[in-house]
């Protein structure tokens, strides 16, 4: 099966993927700020089971945006160029 839109596709392991495009999974709204200083969650992947957990890397305030590292493979196959948020932009988001 070939997908046209791979923007919601997560590689769990070799030949193991999950597509949350048509899912009600809230993890699909986690973005990549492309700045390691902004990552506040990580994915723990379970390829044999076909899912991933979202784990906080620090205390997260209510309403704070979640950021995770999508990894270089995601961006290498993406037609969209990533935008790297600066440290000051990350601070502005945390203060909202």
Secondary structure, DSSP 8 states (H G I E B T S, - for coil): ---S--TTEEEEETTEEEE-TTS--GGGG-B--S-GGG--EEEEEETTTTEEEEEESS---TT---B----HHHHHT-SS------HHHHHHHHH-
